[in-house]
């Protein structure tokens, strides 16, 4: 069953962006405020949401991301809505509320009897596992996490995290919907933090520790990241780079940092130790986390160097 109408529960920053993404994909979209608030406060909320969405559409047009008329059509596709009534026509309902377990569970319970039987219900939780939410959902087979990254109308990635009770048809329909929006959905197992937030929490905290310890200023940490890892990882995946640099290099660097800093969190991962024992070090040994047999090494390295050179050319233009 194809998804047509969509509802986004929560009119805050991420909810506005998700609603915009669906509207740009041609879906009639309800932007729903579920919080009890005074009429003047609610009017101000939706006025601000409209202002922000209109601004972002204008920026997208200025940067050549949207064609003529696309922004106006998307804005018309978004309807402000208050409360949880009137959601039955929606085929896909995306919760986009603050990262508070009790709040999400309460809203999911209140949705009982209000959605069409075959509607998909998704949470945009960034750290809370579906396992902690699913028992609050009527028809748990229709529930999963679809974690969008801020700014959601721009960042391609959406992490799709089914629970043990999610039907495979719901996963497939969600992946298809997101792909048609131009997103890059990645399926992930039910584990706190999923992929991006789990890695990002470590990265952000380590950046703060560098400043705490006087190693570098916030400005220089950001410059180093954008000109180094940010530049590289736009074209080279983390596992691709582990292989390219060498699993043995990661192993030695990790052991040195763990000893020099006296911190076990830098110790090599168990799977890295196993790769070292099997001499699976990357392209130089024919296998690392990926296979480089035959001409695969040359094709891989040529493709990555070419992609980085093109990125460098764009940045210098």
C-alpha positions as CSV (number, residue, x, y, z in Angstrom):
1,X,0.0,0.0,0.0
2,X,1.5,3.4,-1.0
3,X,1.7,6.2,1.5
4,X,-0.2,9.3,0.6
5,X,-1.3,11.5,3.6
6,X,1.1,12.0,6.5
7,X,0.9,13.5,10.0
8,X,3.8,14.8,12.0
9,X,3.2,15.0,15.7
10,X,5.1,17.9,17.1
11,X,5.5,21.4,15.7
12,X,9.0,22.1,17.0
13,X,12.2,22.4,15.0
14,X,12.6,18.8,13.9
15,X,8.8,18.3,13.3
16,X,8.7,21.4,11.0
17,X,11.7,20.0,9.0
18,X,10.1,16.5,8.7
19,X,6.8,18.0,7.6
20,X,8.7,20.0,4.9
21,X,10.4,16.9,3.7
22,X,7.1,15.1,3.2
23,X,5.5,18.1,1.6
24,X,8.3,18.4,-0.8
25,X,7.7,14.8,-1.7
26,X,4.2,15.6,-2.7
27,X,2.4,14.3,0.5
28,X,-0.5,16.2,2.1
29,X,1.0,16.7,5.6
30,X,-0.6,17.6,8.9
31,X,1.8,19.4,11.3
32,X,0.2,18.6,14.6
33,X,0.6,20.4,18.0
34,X,-0.2,17.9,20.7
35,X,0.6,20.1,23.7
36,X,-2.1,21.8,25.8
37,X,-1.5,25.5,25.4
38,X,-3.3,28.8,25.2
39,X,-4.8,29.9,21.9
40,X,-2.4,32.9,21.6
41,X,0.6,30.7,22.3
42,X,-0.5,28.1,19.8
43,X,-1.1,30.7,17.1
44,X,2.4,32.0,17.8
45,X,3.9,28.5,17.5
46,X,2.3,27.9,14.1
47,X,3.2,31.4,12.9
48,X,6.8,30.7,13.7
49,X,6.6,27.3,12.1
50,X,5.3,28.8,8.9
51,X,8.0,31.6,9.0
52,X,10.8,29.0,9.4
53,X,9.5,26.7,6.7
54,X,9.0,29.6,4.3
55,X,12.6,30.8,5.0
56,X,14.1,27.4,4.4
57,X,12.1,27.0,1.1
58,X,13.4,30.4,0.0
59,X,17.0,29.3,0.8
60,X,16.5,26.1,-1.1
61,X,15.3,28.0,-4.1
62,X,18.2,30.5,-3.9
63,X,20.7,27.6,-3.8
64,X,19.1,25.9,-6.8
65,X,17.8,22.9,-4.8
66,X,14.2,23.6,-5.8
67,X,12.6,24.4,-9.1
68,X,10.2,27.2,-9.7
69,X,6.9,26.9,-7.8
70,X,8.0,23.8,-5.8
71,X,8.3,25.8,-2.6
72,X,4.9,27.4,-2.8
73,X,3.3,24.0,-3.6
74,X,5.1,22.4,-0.6
75,X,3.9,25.2,1.8
76,X,0.3,24.7,0.6
77,X,0.6,20.9,1.3
78,X,1.2,21.5,5.0
79,X,-1.9,22.0,7.2
80,X,-1.7,23.1,10.9
81,X,-3.6,20.8,13.2
82,X,-4.3,20.8,17.0
83,X,-4.7,17.6,19.0
84,X,-4.9,14.0,18.0
85,X,-8.4,13.9,16.4
86,X,-8.7,13.6,12.6
87,X,-5.7,11.4,12.0
88,X,-7.6,8.5,10.5
89,X,-6.9,9.5,6.8
90,X,-3.1,9.5,7.4
91,X,-1.1,6.5,6.1
92,X,2.1,7.4,8.0
93,X,2.3,9.2,11.4
94,X,5.7,10.4,12.5
95,X,6.0,11.4,16.1
96,X,8.6,14.2,16.5
97,X,8.3,15.1,20.2
98,X,11.1,15.9,22.7
99,X,13.3,13.0,23.7
100,X,11.3,12.2,26.8
101,X,10.2,8.6,27.3
102,X,7.1,9.2,29.3
103,X,5.9,11.9,26.9
104,X,6.2,9.7,23.9
105,X,4.6,6.7,25.6
106,X,1.7,8.9,26.8
107,X,1.0,10.2,23.2
108,X,1.2,6.7,21.8
109,X,-1.4,5.5,24.3
110,X,-3.6,8.4,23.4
111,X,-3.4,7.5,19.7
112,X,-5.3,4.2,20.4
113,X,-8.4,4.0,18.2
114,X,-7.5,7.2,16.3
115,X,-5.4,5.7,13.4
116,X,-6.3,3.6,10.4
117,X,-5.6,-0.1,11.0
118,X,-2.8,-0.2,8.4
119,X,-1.3,3.2,9.2
120,X,2.4,3.2,10.1
121,X,3.4,4.8,13.4
122,X,7.0,6.0,13.6
123,X,9.0,7.7,16.4
124,X,11.8,10.1,15.6
125,X,13.6,9.1,18.8
126,X,17.4,9.6,18.6
127,X,18.4,7.4,21.5
128,X,15.3,5.6,22.9
129,X,15.0,2.1,21.6
130,X,11.7,0.9,20.1
131,X,11.7,-1.8,22.8
132,X,11.1,0.9,25.4
133,X,8.2,2.4,23.4
134,X,6.4,-0.4,21.6
135,X,4.3,-1.7,24.5
136,X,2.5,1.7,24.6
137,X,1.4,1.3,21.0
138,X,-1.8,-0.2,19.8
139,X,-1.0,-2.7,17.0
140,X,2.7,-2.9,17.8
141,X,3.4,-4.6,14.4
142,X,2.9,-1.2,12.7
143,X,5.5,0.6,14.9
144,X,9.2,1.5,14.4
145,X,11.7,4.3,14.8
146,X,12.5,6.5,11.9
147,X,15.2,8.8,13.2
148,X,15.8,11.9,11.1
149,X,18.9,14.0,11.4
150,X,18.6,17.8,12.0
151,X,18.1,19.6,9.6
152,X,15.8,16.8,8.5
153,X,14.8,18.4,5.2
154,X,18.4,18.5,4.1
155,X,20.4,15.6,5.7
156,X,19.8,12.5,3.5
157,X,20.1,9.9,6.3
158,X,17.1,8.4,8.1
159,X,17.8,5.5,10.5
160,X,15.0,2.9,10.4
161,X,14.9,0.8,13.5
162,X,12.2,-1.9,13.8
163,X,11.3,-3.5,17.1
164,X,11.2,-7.3,17.4
165,X,7.4,-7.0,16.9
166,X,7.5,-4.8,13.7
167,X,6.1,-6.5,10.6
168,X,8.5,-6.8,7.7
169,X,5.9,-5.2,5.4
170,X,5.9,-2.0,7.6
171,X,9.7,-1.9,7.4
172,X,9.6,-2.3,3.6
173,X,6.9,0.4,3.2
174,X,8.9,2.8,5.4
175,X,12.1,2.3,3.4
176,X,10.3,2.8,0.1
177,X,8.6,5.9,1.4
178,X,11.9,7.5,2.5
179,X,13.7,6.5,-0.7
180,X,11.0,8.2,-2.7
181,X,11.6,11.4,-0.7
182,X,15.2,11.2,-1.8
183,X,16.4,10.1,1.6
184,X,19.0,7.4,2.3
185,X,17.3,5.1,4.8
186,X,19.6,2.7,6.7
187,X,18.1,-0.2,8.7
188,X,19.5,-0.6,12.2
189,X,19.0,-3.1,15.0
190,X,17.1,-2.2,18.1
191,X,20.0,-0.8,20.3
192,X,20.1,2.5,22.3
193,X,21.5,5.3,20.2
194,X,21.3,3.4,16.9
195,X,24.2,4.3,14.6
196,X,24.6,8.0,14.3
197,X,23.7,9.2,17.8
198,X,25.8,6.5,19.5
199,X,28.9,7.5,17.5
200,X,28.1,11.2,17.7
201,X,27.8,11.2,21.5
202,X,31.3,9.8,21.8
203,X,32.7,12.3,19.2
204,X,31.1,15.3,20.8
205,X,32.1,14.5,24.3
206,X,35.7,13.8,23.2
207,X,35.8,17.2,21.5
208,X,34.6,18.8,24.7
209,X,37.4,17.0,26.7
210,X,40.0,18.4,24.3
211,X,38.9,21.8,25.3
212,X,38.6,21.0,29.0
213,X,42.2,19.7,28.9
214,X,43.5,22.7,27.1
215,X,44.6,20.8,24.1
216,X,42.8,23.1,21.7
217,X,40.1,25.8,21.5
218,X,36.6,25.1,20.3
219,X,37.4,27.1,17.2
220,X,40.5,25.0,16.3
221,X,38.7,21.7,17.1
222,X,35.9,22.7,14.7
223,X,38.4,23.8,12.0
224,X,40.4,20.5,12.4
225,X,37.2,18.5,12.1
226,X,35.8,20.3,9.1
227,X,39.1,20.3,7.2
228,X,40.0,16.7,8.2
229,X,37.5,14.1,9.2
230,X,34.5,16.1,7.9
231,X,36.1,16.5,4.5
232,X,37.3,12.8,4.4
233,X,34.1,11.1,5.7
234,X,31.9,13.0,3.2
235,X,33.4,10.6,0.6
236,X,35.0,7.7,2.6
237,X,33.0,5.6,5.0
238,X,34.4,4.8,8.4
239,X,35.0,1.1,7.7
240,X,36.3,2.0,4.2
241,X,38.9,4.3,5.9
242,X,39.8,1.7,8.6
243,X,40.7,-0.6,5.7
244,X,42.4,2.1,3.6
245,X,44.5,3.3,6.4
246,X,45.0,-0.3,7.7
247,X,43.4,-2.2,10.5
248,X,46.9,-2.5,12.0
249,X,47.2,1.3,12.1
250,X,44.0,1.6,14.0
251,X,45.1,-1.2,16.4
252,X,48.4,0.4,17.2
253,X,46.9,3.9,17.5
254,X,44.2,2.6,19.9
255,X,46.7,0.8,22.1
256,X,49.0,3.8,22.3
257,X,46.1,6.2,23.2
258,X,44.7,3.8,25.8
259,X,48.1,3.6,27.5
260,X,49.2,7.2,27.1
261,X,45.9,8.7,28.3
262,X,45.3,6.0,30.8
263,X,41.8,5.5,29.5
264,X,40.4,2.1,28.5
265,X,37.8,3.6,26.2
266,X,40.5,3.9,23.6
267,X,41.4,0.2,23.6
268,X,41.0,-1.6,20.3
269,X,37.6,-3.2,19.7
270,X,37.4,-7.0,19.9
271,X,36.7,-7.3,16.2
272,X,39.8,-5.3,15.4
273,X,41.9,-7.7,17.5
274,X,40.3,-10.6,15.6
275,X,41.2,-8.9,12.2
276,X,44.8,-8.5,13.4
277,X,45.0,-12.2,14.3
278,X,43.7,-13.2,10.9
279,X,46.0,-10.7,9.1
280,X,43.0,-9.0,7.5
281,X,44.4,-5.5,7.5
282,X,42.7,-4.0,4.4
283,X,43.7,-3.6,0.7
284,X,47.3,-4.4,1.4
285,X,46.4,-8.0,2.5
286,X,43.5,-8.5,0.2
287,X,40.8,-8.3,2.9
288,X,39.9,-6.1,5.8
289,X,36.3,-5.4,6.6
290,X,35.7,-5.6,2.9
291,X,37.1,-7.8,0.1
292,X,39.9,-6.4,-2.1
293,X,40.8,-9.5,-4.1
294,X,41.6,-9.2,-7.8
295,X,41.4,-5.7,-9.1
296,X,39.0,-4.6,-6.3
297,X,41.9,-2.8,-4.5
298,X,42.7,-0.6,-7.4
299,X,39.1,0.2,-8.2
300,X,38.4,1.1,-4.6
301,X,41.4,3.3,-4.1
302,X,41.0,5.0,-7.5
303,X,37.3,5.7,-6.8
304,X,38.0,7.2,-3.4
305,X,40.9,9.4,-4.5
306,X,38.8,10.6,-7.4
307,X,35.9,11.5,-5.1
308,X,38.2,13.4,-2.7
309,X,39.8,15.3,-5.6
310,X,36.4,16.3,-6.9
311,X,35.3,17.4,-3.4
312,X,38.6,19.5,-3.1
313,X,37.8,21.1,-6.5
314,X,34.3,22.0,-5.4
315,X,35.6,23.6,-2.2
316,X,38.2,25.6,-4.0
317,X,35.8,26.8,-6.7
